Amino acid sequence: MDQTDLKLFALGGTREFGARVAAHLGIALSEHEERAFEDGEHKTRPLVNVRGSDVYVVHSLYGDAHETVNDKLCRLLFFLGALKDASAARVCAVVPYLAYARKDRKSQPRDPVTTRYVAQLFEAVGTDRIVTLDVHNLAAWQNAFRSCRTEHLEANGLFAAWFASRLANEDVVVVSPDAGGIRRAEDFRLRLAARLGKPVEAAFAGKLRAGGVVTGKPVVGDVNGRCAVIVDDLISTGTTLAHVAADCRALGARTVYAAATHGLFIGAAAQVLGGAAPAREHDRARAPNETAAAYGDACTAAALAQIVVADTVPPWRVPPGALLDKLTVLDTAPLFAEAIARIHTGGSIVELLQH
């Protein structure tokens, strides 16, 4: 790879992740300054010459104990603008987790469509391209941009490799937690089946969301006696995942796993999703006599044997305990590094996503 005009920056809390991306590229992170002012304002500027360079800025837009989502978004936008003003030839935002991507339509009168507004902000500061991983609604995200090129990466290849190495002797069913996630779950199912060299069944659940309250619907598909893998794009409070996991166990699933790209683990997620798996005899005794809701309340946390997420959002909200013990975090730095290398040299992102 020609590295003479490639520069890579990583802001704030994403610097450690960016350093791993740089290591996979065989380069060093470029130096920059982040300065905070007494009134809460800030500035970020490159400390190297970027004139004529192909510049990539890594920044994952999740809130943490030090910066809010809005702080991180502003820092990234202002830095992208500064790079364009410093005559960078091309500026690419590499955003492992993209904030505000879930509000992609008007679900109630006068609702904001933040996916589109954030896209306009990136374009307003002159961003040439944005790379992200598993946005909530791919079509809405792609259609939100006009002048900025978009590259969408997927974690399904990483998840399929992880599960294939552990479920080779299992009868597996892949479960989508709602209708909107069926395409993602089907892609994962096909990848997993190819790696296992045997059929993998499909199932899906339903849910209704009104006023922030999620109501689960029955799982459609045969999970009885099988190892169920629930696939989603993110985990927030864990409510949706908890309902589906409990339903799968109530319907006779032998083991239940979950795979979600972005693990936010908001609020009481540690309590909702933690816990040890109950004995199968206990499950069979309870399930026929209880509603799915009651069963879920009793042993939702215990239903999940393991949860696998990507490292786009570090699990900083998860305290030591049951959830952390069953949590596996997969490294996406090699995926982002390869994407950057291919964009820089004119390679194919499509071929990258086929692996």
ABEGO torsion letter per residue (X at the ends): XBAAABBBBBBEAAAAAAAAAAAAAGBBBBBBBBBBBAAGBBBBBBABBABGBBBBBBBBBBBBAABBAAAAAAAAAAAAAAAAAAGBABBBBBBABBBGAABABBABBGBBBAAAAAAAAAAAAGBABBBBBGBABAAAAAAABAABBBBBBBAAAAAAAAAAAAAAABBBBBBBABAAAAAAAAAAAAAAAAAAGBBBBBBBBBBBBBGGBBBBBBBBEBABGBBBBBBBABBBAGAAAAAAAAAAAAAGBABBBBBBABBAGBEAAAAAABEBBBBAAAAAAAAAABBAAAAAAAAAAAABABBBBBAABBBAABBBEAAAAABBBBBAAAAAAAAAAAAAAGBBAAAAAAX
